[in-house]
Structures are given as C-alpha cells and as structure tokens.
C-alpha cells in the first residue's frame, strides 16, 4: 500500500510504502538516503506523539533495545524525532510475522519449536536485563527472508520495577495472549511474558489461541477463570503429554509456570517427542458467560419445583447404564421417567474404607472427616472425607449413583445450575455453577463416581472454574474404566 509519506526523509531514511498500520504508529519500508540500505521505519502518529506519557514509553523502548544484545531481538538501526513525531528504524523483516504464518493454519511441531525456541531465548535475555516485554504475540514475532525469528515491538517494554506509564485502568497487551494477573490490574512481571509465550505456543500448535470467543469480555473471562481446550480435542495427532505442559504454563498461579521461557520450550519439546497421540479425553473450554455452554450439556429444565425429580430421572439413567455394563462404553443419558432411585439415606452403598481423597492423577491424598459446609444442603456427611488440594476442596463420599443424585439435588437447592459433565462427548458426572459474574469467581463444583475394589465412592470438588475443570479433566483421563459413566 502507498502512503502520503512516501518519498519523504525521516532522519537519514527515505520512506517508501506502508507495510502496516496500528493505533499508535505506521510501519513503512525505507532505504538509507546515502547507503541505500533497506529497513523498516516505525513512524509514530502525531496525535499519539503529543502524549507525554507515550514519549516516555517510546524512549523506554529505544533504551531497552539499545541495551539488550541478542541475535533474535529485532536489530534497531536508528531512532529519533523528526517533523513533530518520533520514529524508530529497524531491520526489515522480509518474511512477515508469525501471525501471518498462523493465518494459514497450525505449524508442524518441528517448525513451531524452530520459531519459538529462539524467541524464548530472546525473552529470557530481556528478563535478565531487568525488563519485561508485556506484548508477546504472533504479530510481534517477525520472520526474516529465511524464516528465522526476531522478537519485535518493544513499545510496551518497561523495567520490572518501574511504574507503568500506561494510564490508570488501561489494559495493555493483546487480549488473546494476555496473562490473568495483567487483566486483574496487577504487576506484569517476567511470569506474564512466559504465560503469553505459552499462549502463542498453544496457538502455533493447535491453530487457535487458548481462549477464543466472539467478544473481548469472554476472552478475558477465559484467562481469568476458564480452562483451555485439550490439545487433543483440536489436534488428536499430538501427544497427550502436551496438556500437562500447558496446564502449568497457563496456570493462574505464577509459581507453577516454568521458571524461564527456555524451560517452557524445553518442556514442550520433551512432550512432543514423548508420544503417543492424544486420546481426546478432555473437557472442552470454558471461556465466558454463561460458562457451562461450551463445556457441559445442560439438563432439560421446565419448572423450578421439578428440579429434584429431573435429577432423579437423570441418575436413574446412570444406574441403568451401569447395570448393563456401560463402564468403558458410551451410554445414552436417560431423561424419561425410569422411577425414582432411593437416596443415600434410604439405600446406602457399601462404604469405601479409605482415609484419602484422589489427587488429579488418581493418587491418594490424606484426608480428614468432612465438615457440614463441605457438602450441598441435605447431603449426609457422615463417613465423608475432605482435603485441600492445590486450592481445591476435594470431598469423598461413600456410594455411587444414588449419592451423585443426592449431591445434584443438593446443589440445585443451593441455586446451582446443574449440568452433565462431559469428557470426550461422554457424560461422566455432574457440573454445577452458580450464576456467573464477571467481577467475581462463580462457585463451581463438579462430581463423578469412581469404582474401587471396596465399592463405589462419589468425588466432589469445589474451587475456581478453570482449576475444577483441569482437576476433573485429568482425573477422568487417569481413572479410565474406574469411572462410572453417566451417559
């Protein structure tokens, strides 16, 4: 595209055609007036340059680039002010951007690692120099003529301990790759860059960002509360081990993320080489209001007073499926009236003699007797065990389908919306959420039934949305045929 600035001199550079335009600047092709060297000029819009706080950030960008030496950080050739605006001259990236490459589809694993590995090294160099990039996106990963990557656009970079010069309440960063602590208004540290790199890697391997929705609020909600889709649900040919890497790298707990960007790429490389391909047993994403729609199948609902009866009908379907050996096969949820099952107090199942609750991988975590507040209203808590597990409250109850029915009815009495918890298109339990609020974490609980040598027991977990999803996803994948299918 051509521009009115074509042919003008900016410093020692003759400006050519526009290569791209954003809200703050236009990037143009350029050539050194004396040496004829090609380059790209980032010309700041005059209205933007008039803002003193922007000029502070611009000088910070120039300073950051001048003091960080790394072969995969875009080389800066010149910078200054001319004609009432600022400019930055960079080496011309003849191969476009990673965003343009991803517009054609996901990358092969070897290609993704070849692009992101050097970028991870550049990010770690930025962090060692005491800076944070704060805008790691595919559009800011530039490619040379041979496909070699450069990390570019340091317009948002700042010293780790510096006061942000972005204005009160201004959300900085590209939403699809933005760390949850930045969305919440917290300090953007190196962990935020590593989160963003993980989101870019997820996009590169699956063909889409981890949280994708038609509106900004839903995308932001996904980062704050949601769980990214399993890699296997988007690319079944990739190894299942990738899911665990992304669960850690996209964690809302900063300490769980990889210690360096290089560590993240190393973990992805190990997972990609691990095999076998993903089996696809994973929850679908929860990315926005009302959150259950993408991850669960809503129970049919007519009148409020019929809620408990409908739960009994649904649970009768579980019992019938179990009676005909449905474990390990796909069963159909029965919504017709098959007769009310007795509740726990009427026909208790054989108790499980245990002193533990399962962790996400099905291991044993020591537990103590549950308290009344651990269970929904009306659900007996005698013989129930409970433990705190990485921010989740996990409860174990003796009994199978009837116990699950009691839990579902109790959750509905407590104003939860109860739905079928789906894993790989199969119902494995119940998912319950209170009405969603963007500013608070809606109460989220889920439950399923495990078969064990001593009998059946229901596992109920409560906690933040995404954490509950990840726990249930991993537990469902690790427990396998021990799970009594709901449909």
C-alpha positions as CSV (number, residue, x, y, z in Angstrom):
1,X,0.0,0.0,0.0
2,X,1.2,3.5,-0.7
3,X,1.2,6.4,1.8
4,X,1.3,10.2,1.7
5,X,4.7,10.0,3.4
6,X,6.3,8.0,0.6
7,X,9.5,9.8,-0.7
8,X,9.9,11.9,2.4
9,X,13.1,11.8,4.5
10,X,12.8,10.7,8.1
11,X,16.2,11.4,9.6
12,X,18.6,9.8,7.2
13,X,15.9,7.4,5.8
14,X,13.8,7.8,2.7
15,X,10.3,6.5,3.4
16,X,8.5,4.1,1.0
17,X,5.2,2.2,1.0
18,X,3.3,1.4,4.2
19,X,3.8,-2.1,5.4
20,X,1.2,-1.9,8.2
21,X,-0.8,0.5,10.4
22,X,-1.8,0.3,14.0
23,X,-3.4,2.6,16.5
24,X,-0.1,4.2,17.5
25,X,2.2,4.0,14.5
26,X,2.5,3.2,10.9
27,X,5.3,0.9,9.7
28,X,6.8,1.8,6.3
29,X,9.5,0.4,4.1
30,X,12.6,2.7,4.0
31,X,16.0,3.0,2.4
32,X,19.1,4.8,3.8
33,X,19.4,8.0,1.7
34,X,23.2,7.6,1.4
35,X,24.0,3.9,1.7
36,X,20.8,2.5,0.1
37,X,20.3,0.0,3.0
38,X,16.7,-1.3,3.2
39,X,14.9,-1.0,6.6
40,X,11.5,-0.6,8.2
41,X,10.5,2.7,9.8
42,X,8.1,2.8,12.7
43,X,6.6,6.3,12.4
44,X,4.5,7.4,15.4
45,X,1.2,9.1,14.7
46,X,1.5,12.8,15.6
47,X,-1.6,12.7,17.9
48,X,0.0,9.9,19.8
49,X,3.3,11.6,20.0
50,X,1.7,14.6,21.6
51,X,1.0,12.5,24.7
52,X,4.0,12.9,27.1
53,X,3.4,9.5,28.7
54,X,3.7,7.9,25.3
55,X,7.0,9.7,24.6
56,X,8.2,8.2,28.0
57,X,7.3,4.7,26.7
58,X,8.9,5.3,23.4
59,X,12.2,6.3,25.0
60,X,11.9,3.2,27.1
61,X,11.6,1.1,24.0
62,X,14.7,2.6,22.5
63,X,16.6,2.2,25.7
64,X,15.5,-1.4,26.1
65,X,16.6,-2.3,22.6
66,X,19.9,-0.5,22.9
67,X,20.9,-2.3,26.0
68,X,19.7,-5.9,25.2
69,X,22.0,-7.8,22.8
70,X,20.6,-10.9,21.4
71,X,20.6,-12.3,17.8
72,X,16.8,-12.9,17.9
73,X,15.8,-9.4,19.1
74,X,15.0,-7.2,16.1
75,X,18.0,-5.0,15.4
76,X,17.4,-1.2,15.7
77,X,19.3,0.9,13.3
78,X,18.3,4.4,14.2
79,X,15.8,6.3,16.3
80,X,14.8,10.0,16.9
81,X,12.3,12.7,16.4
82,X,11.5,14.5,13.1
83,X,8.7,16.6,11.8
84,X,6.9,16.7,15.2
85,X,6.8,12.9,15.6
86,X,9.1,10.1,16.7
87,X,10.5,7.3,14.6
88,X,12.3,4.0,15.1
89,X,14.2,2.3,12.3
90,X,14.5,-1.5,12.4
91,X,15.9,-4.1,10.2
92,X,13.4,-5.1,7.6
93,X,11.7,-8.5,8.3
94,X,11.2,-9.8,4.8
95,X,9.4,-12.9,5.9
96,X,6.4,-11.3,7.5
97,X,5.2,-12.2,11.0
98,X,4.2,-15.4,12.8
99,X,0.6,-14.1,12.8
100,X,0.6,-14.2,9.0
101,X,2.1,-17.7,9.1
102,X,-0.5,-18.9,11.6
103,X,-3.3,-17.5,9.4
104,X,-2.6,-20.5,7.1
105,X,-3.1,-23.0,9.9
106,X,-1.2,-24.6,12.8
107,X,2.5,-25.4,12.5
108,X,4.2,-28.7,12.4
109,X,5.8,-29.4,15.8
110,X,9.4,-29.1,14.4
111,X,8.6,-25.7,12.8
112,X,6.9,-24.4,16.0
113,X,9.9,-25.3,18.1
114,X,12.3,-23.8,15.5
115,X,10.4,-20.5,15.6
116,X,9.6,-20.3,19.3
117,X,12.9,-21.7,20.7
118,X,15.0,-18.6,19.6
119,X,12.2,-16.3,20.7
120,X,12.3,-17.9,24.2
121,X,16.0,-17.1,24.3
122,X,15.3,-13.5,23.4
123,X,12.6,-13.2,26.1
124,X,15.0,-14.6,28.7
125,X,17.6,-12.1,27.6
126,X,15.0,-9.3,28.1
127,X,14.3,-10.6,31.6
128,X,18.0,-10.9,32.5
129,X,18.4,-7.2,31.5
130,X,15.7,-6.3,34.0
131,X,12.9,-5.6,31.5
132,X,9.5,-7.1,30.7
133,X,8.2,-7.1,27.1
134,X,4.5,-7.3,28.0
135,X,3.2,-7.9,24.5
136,X,4.4,-11.3,23.3
137,X,2.0,-12.1,20.4
138,X,2.4,-13.7,17.0
139,X,2.2,-10.3,15.4
140,X,5.3,-9.3,17.3
141,X,7.3,-12.3,16.3
142,X,8.9,-11.2,13.0
143,X,10.5,-13.5,10.4
144,X,13.4,-12.9,8.1
145,X,13.6,-14.0,4.5
146,X,14.8,-17.5,5.6
147,X,12.1,-17.8,8.3
148,X,14.4,-17.0,11.2
149,X,12.5,-15.3,14.1
150,X,13.0,-12.0,15.7
151,X,11.2,-10.6,18.8
152,X,10.0,-7.1,18.0
153,X,7.8,-4.2,19.1
154,X,9.2,-3.3,22.5
155,X,6.8,-0.3,22.7
156,X,5.3,-1.7,25.9
157,X,8.6,-2.9,27.4
158,X,9.4,-1.5,30.8
159,X,11.8,-2.1,33.7
160,X,10.5,-4.7,36.0
161,X,10.3,-2.3,39.0
162,X,9.2,0.7,37.0
163,X,5.9,2.4,37.5
164,X,3.7,1.6,34.5
165,X,3.2,4.6,32.2
166,X,0.0,3.4,30.6
167,X,-2.6,5.4,32.5
168,X,-4.9,4.2,35.3
169,X,-7.1,1.3,34.3
170,X,-5.7,1.0,30.8
171,X,-5.5,-2.6,29.7
172,X,-2.2,-3.1,27.8
173,X,-1.5,-6.2,25.7
174,X,-3.2,-8.3,23.2
175,X,-6.2,-10.0,24.8
176,X,-5.8,-13.4,23.3
177,X,-2.3,-13.8,24.9
178,X,-2.7,-11.7,28.0
179,X,-1.8,-13.0,31.4
180,X,-4.6,-13.1,34.0
181,X,-2.6,-11.0,36.6
182,X,-2.3,-8.3,34.0
183,X,-6.1,-8.4,33.3
184,X,-6.7,-8.1,37.0
185,X,-4.6,-4.9,37.1
186,X,-1.5,-6.5,38.8
187,X,2.2,-6.0,38.1
188,X,3.3,-7.5,34.8
189,X,6.5,-9.5,35.7
190,X,8.5,-12.0,33.7
191,X,5.9,-14.6,34.5
192,X,3.4,-12.7,32.4
193,X,5.7,-12.9,29.4
194,X,6.1,-16.6,29.9
195,X,2.3,-17.0,30.1
196,X,1.9,-15.1,26.8
197,X,4.6,-17.2,25.2
198,X,2.7,-20.3,26.3
199,X,-0.5,-18.9,24.7
200,X,1.4,-18.2,21.5
201,X,2.8,-21.8,21.5
202,X,-0.7,-23.2,22.1
203,X,-1.9,-21.2,19.0
204,X,1.1,-22.3,16.9
205,X,0.4,-26.0,17.7
206,X,-3.4,-26.1,17.6
207,X,-4.3,-23.3,15.2
208,X,-6.1,-21.1,17.7
209,X,-5.4,-19.2,20.9
210,X,-6.2,-21.0,24.2
211,X,-9.3,-18.7,24.8
212,X,-11.3,-17.8,21.7
213,X,-14.7,-16.1,21.9
214,X,-16.7,-13.5,19.8
215,X,-16.3,-10.7,22.4
216,X,-13.5,-9.3,24.5
217,X,-15.2,-9.9,27.8
218,X,-15.5,-13.6,27.2
219,X,-11.8,-13.9,26.2
220,X,-10.7,-12.0,29.3
221,X,-13.0,-14.3,31.4
222,X,-11.4,-17.3,29.9
223,X,-7.9,-16.2,31.0
224,X,-9.2,-15.3,34.5
225,X,-11.4,-18.3,35.2
226,X,-11.5,-20.8,32.2
227,X,-9.7,-23.9,31.1
228,X,-8.1,-24.1,27.7
229,X,-9.4,-26.9,25.4
230,X,-7.3,-30.0,25.5
231,X,-4.7,-30.1,22.7
232,X,-6.1,-33.5,21.7
233,X,-9.6,-32.0,21.1
234,X,-8.0,-29.7,18.4
235,X,-5.2,-31.9,17.1
236,X,-5.5,-35.6,18.0
237,X,-2.2,-36.3,16.3
238,X,-0.3,-34.5,19.0
239,X,1.0,-36.3,22.2
240,X,-1.2,-36.2,25.3
241,X,1.7,-35.0,27.4
242,X,1.3,-31.6,25.9
243,X,-1.8,-31.0,28.1
244,X,0.2,-31.1,31.3
245,X,2.7,-28.6,30.0
246,X,0.0,-26.1,29.0
247,X,-1.8,-26.6,32.3
248,X,1.3,-25.5,34.2
249,X,2.3,-22.8,31.7
250,X,-1.2,-21.2,31.6
251,X,-1.7,-21.5,35.3
252,X,-3.1,-18.5,37.2
253,X,-0.6,-19.4,39.9
254,X,2.6,-17.6,38.9
255,X,4.8,-20.1,40.8
256,X,3.5,-23.0,38.7
257,X,4.7,-21.6,35.4
258,X,8.1,-22.6,34.0
259,X,11.0,-20.7,35.6
260,X,12.2,-19.4,32.2
261,X,10.9,-19.1,28.7
262,X,13.6,-21.6,27.7
263,X,12.3,-24.1,30.2
264,X,8.8,-23.8,28.7
265,X,10.1,-24.6,25.2
266,X,12.2,-27.5,26.5
267,X,9.1,-29.0,28.2
268,X,7.1,-28.6,25.0
269,X,9.9,-30.3,23.1
270,X,10.0,-33.2,25.5
271,X,6.2,-33.6,25.4
272,X,6.2,-33.5,21.6
273,X,8.8,-36.3,21.5
274,X,7.0,-38.4,24.1
275,X,4.1,-39.8,22.1
276,X,1.6,-41.5,21.8
277,X,-1.0,-39.3,20.2
278,X,-3.7,-37.8,22.3
279,X,-6.8,-40.0,23.1
280,X,-9.0,-36.9,23.2
281,X,-10.4,-37.5,26.7
282,X,-10.6,-33.9,27.9
283,X,-13.0,-31.2,28.8
284,X,-13.9,-28.6,26.3
285,X,-13.1,-25.0,27.2
286,X,-15.0,-22.6,29.5
287,X,-14.4,-19.1,28.1
288,X,-17.3,-16.8,29.0
289,X,-20.8,-16.1,30.2
290,X,-22.7,-18.3,30.7
291,X,-19.7,-20.6,31.1
292,X,-21.3,-24.0,31.1
293,X,-22.5,-23.9,27.5
294,X,-19.2,-25.0,25.8
295,X,-18.2,-27.5,28.5
296,X,-21.4,-29.1,29.6
297,X,-24.7,-30.4,28.3
298,X,-27.5,-28.6,30.2
299,X,-30.1,-30.8,31.8
300,X,-33.7,-30.2,30.5
301,X,-35.4,-27.7,32.6
302,X,-39.1,-26.7,32.9
303,X,-40.4,-25.6,36.3
304,X,-38.3,-25.0,39.4
305,X,-40.3,-27.4,41.5
306,X,-39.4,-30.2,39.2
307,X,-35.6,-29.9,39.6
308,X,-35.1,-32.7,42.1
309,X,-37.3,-35.1,40.2
310,X,-35.4,-34.4,37.0
311,X,-32.2,-35.2,38.7
312,X,-33.6,-38.5,39.9
313,X,-34.7,-39.4,36.3
314,X,-31.2,-38.5,35.0
315,X,-29.5,-40.5,37.7
316,X,-31.8,-43.5,37.0
317,X,-30.2,-43.4,33.6
318,X,-26.8,-43.7,35.2
319,X,-27.9,-46.7,37.2
320,X,-29.4,-48.5,34.2
321,X,-26.3,-47.9,32.2
322,X,-24.2,-49.3,35.0
323,X,-26.5,-52.3,35.3
324,X,-25.8,-53.2,31.6
325,X,-22.1,-52.8,31.9
326,X,-21.8,-49.3,30.5
327,X,-18.4,-48.6,32.0
328,X,-15.8,-48.2,29.2
329,X,-18.5,-47.7,26.6
330,X,-20.7,-44.7,25.5
331,X,-24.1,-44.8,27.1
332,X,-27.1,-42.6,26.5
333,X,-28.4,-40.3,29.2
334,X,-32.0,-41.2,30.0
335,X,-34.4,-38.4,30.6
336,X,-37.6,-40.5,30.6
337,X,-39.1,-41.4,34.0
338,X,-37.5,-44.7,34.9
339,X,-38.7,-44.5,38.5
340,X,-37.1,-42.7,41.4
341,X,-34.0,-44.1,42.9
342,X,-33.7,-44.3,46.7
343,X,-31.4,-41.6,48.1
344,X,-28.3,-42.4,50.2
345,X,-30.3,-42.3,53.5
346,X,-32.7,-45.0,52.1
347,X,-30.2,-47.4,50.5
348,X,-26.6,-46.7,51.4
349,X,-24.0,-48.3,49.2
350,X,-21.2,-50.3,50.6
351,X,-18.8,-47.8,52.2
352,X,-15.3,-47.4,51.0
353,X,-12.9,-47.9,53.8
354,X,-10.4,-45.2,53.0
355,X,-8.6,-42.3,54.6
356,X,-7.7,-40.4,51.4
357,X,-9.2,-38.5,48.5
358,X,-7.7,-38.8,45.0
359,X,-5.4,-36.2,43.5
360,X,-5.9,-35.3,39.8
361,X,-3.8,-38.2,38.7
362,X,-5.8,-40.7,40.8
363,X,-3.2,-40.9,43.6
364,X,-4.0,-40.8,47.3
365,X,-4.0,-37.6,49.4
366,X,-4.6,-37.9,53.2
367,X,-8.0,-36.6,54.2
368,X,-9.9,-35.8,57.4
369,X,-13.6,-36.1,58.2
370,X,-15.7,-33.7,56.1
371,X,-17.5,-30.8,57.7
372,X,-21.1,-29.9,57.1
373,X,-20.0,-26.9,54.9
374,X,-18.2,-29.3,52.5
375,X,-21.4,-30.7,51.1
376,X,-24.5,-29.3,49.5
377,X,-27.7,-28.9,51.6
378,X,-29.4,-32.1,52.6
379,X,-26.5,-34.4,51.7
380,X,-25.4,-36.6,54.6
381,X,-21.7,-36.0,55.5
382,X,-21.2,-39.0,57.9
383,X,-18.2,-41.0,56.6
384,X,-17.3,-38.3,54.1
385,X,-13.7,-37.3,53.8
386,X,-12.2,-34.0,52.6
387,X,-8.8,-32.4,51.9
388,X,-7.5,-29.2,50.4
389,X,-5.6,-29.9,47.1
390,X,-3.8,-27.0,45.5
391,X,-6.6,-24.5,46.0
392,X,-9.4,-27.1,45.6
393,X,-11.6,-28.7,48.2
394,X,-11.9,-32.4,47.3
395,X,-14.5,-34.5,49.1
396,X,-15.0,-38.3,49.0
397,X,-18.5,-39.8,49.8
398,X,-19.4,-43.4,50.0
399,X,-21.9,-44.6,47.4
400,X,-22.5,-44.4,43.7
401,X,-25.3,-43.2,41.5
402,X,-27.7,-42.6,44.4
403,X,-25.0,-40.4,46.2
404,X,-24.5,-38.5,43.0
405,X,-28.2,-37.9,42.7
406,X,-28.3,-36.5,46.3
407,X,-25.4,-34.2,45.5
408,X,-27.0,-32.9,42.4
409,X,-30.3,-32.3,44.2
410,X,-28.5,-30.5,47.0
411,X,-26.6,-28.3,44.6
412,X,-29.8,-27.3,42.8
413,X,-31.3,-26.4,46.2
414,X,-28.3,-24.2,46.7
415,X,-29.1,-22.3,43.5
416,X,-26.5,-24.0,41.3
417,X,-27.2,-24.7,37.6
418,X,-26.6,-28.4,37.3
419,X,-25.4,-29.9,34.0
420,X,-23.9,-33.1,32.7
421,X,-20.1,-33.1,32.9
422,X,-18.8,-34.2,29.5
423,X,-15.4,-35.8,28.8
424,X,-14.8,-36.6,25.2
425,X,-18.5,-36.3,24.5
426,X,-19.4,-38.8,27.3
427,X,-21.2,-37.9,30.5
428,X,-19.0,-38.8,33.5
429,X,-20.7,-36.8,36.3
430,X,-22.3,-33.5,37.1
431,X,-21.1,-29.9,36.7
432,X,-22.7,-27.2,38.9
433,X,-22.2,-23.5,38.8
434,X,-23.9,-20.5,40.4
435,X,-24.9,-17.6,38.1
436,X,-21.9,-16.0,36.5
437,X,-20.4,-12.6,37.5
438,X,-17.6,-11.1,35.6
439,X,-16.1,-9.5,38.7
440,X,-16.2,-12.5,41.0
441,X,-15.4,-16.1,40.6
442,X,-18.7,-18.0,40.4
443,X,-18.9,-21.0,42.7
444,X,-18.0,-24.1,40.7
445,X,-18.4,-27.7,41.8
446,X,-18.3,-31.0,39.9
447,X,-18.7,-34.6,40.9
448,X,-18.3,-38.1,39.5
449,X,-18.3,-41.7,40.7
450,X,-15.3,-44.0,40.9
451,X,-15.4,-47.8,41.1
452,X,-13.0,-49.2,43.6
453,X,-12.4,-52.7,45.0
454,X,-14.1,-51.8,48.2
455,X,-17.1,-50.2,46.5
456,X,-18.1,-47.0,44.8
457,X,-17.5,-43.5,46.0
458,X,-18.5,-40.1,44.7
459,X,-15.8,-37.5,44.4
460,X,-16.9,-33.9,44.8
461,X,-14.5,-31.0,44.0
462,X,-15.1,-27.3,44.6
463,X,-13.0,-24.3,43.6
464,X,-12.2,-21.7,40.9
465,X,-13.7,-22.5,37.4
466,X,-10.6,-23.4,35.5
467,X,-9.0,-25.3,38.4
468,X,-12.0,-27.5,38.8
469,X,-12.1,-28.2,35.1
470,X,-8.5,-29.2,35.0
471,X,-8.8,-31.4,38.0
472,X,-11.8,-33.3,36.5
473,X,-10.2,-33.5,33.1
474,X,-7.0,-35.0,34.5
475,X,-8.8,-37.3,36.9
476,X,-11.2,-38.6,34.2
477,X,-8.2,-39.3,31.9
478,X,-6.2,-41.1,34.6
479,X,-9.1,-43.1,36.2
480,X,-10.2,-44.7,32.9
481,X,-12.6,-47.6,33.4
482,X,-12.9,-46.8,37.1
483,X,-15.3,-44.0,36.3
484,X,-19.0,-44.9,36.3
485,X,-20.2,-43.2,33.1
486,X,-23.3,-41.0,33.3
487,X,-24.1,-41.1,29.6
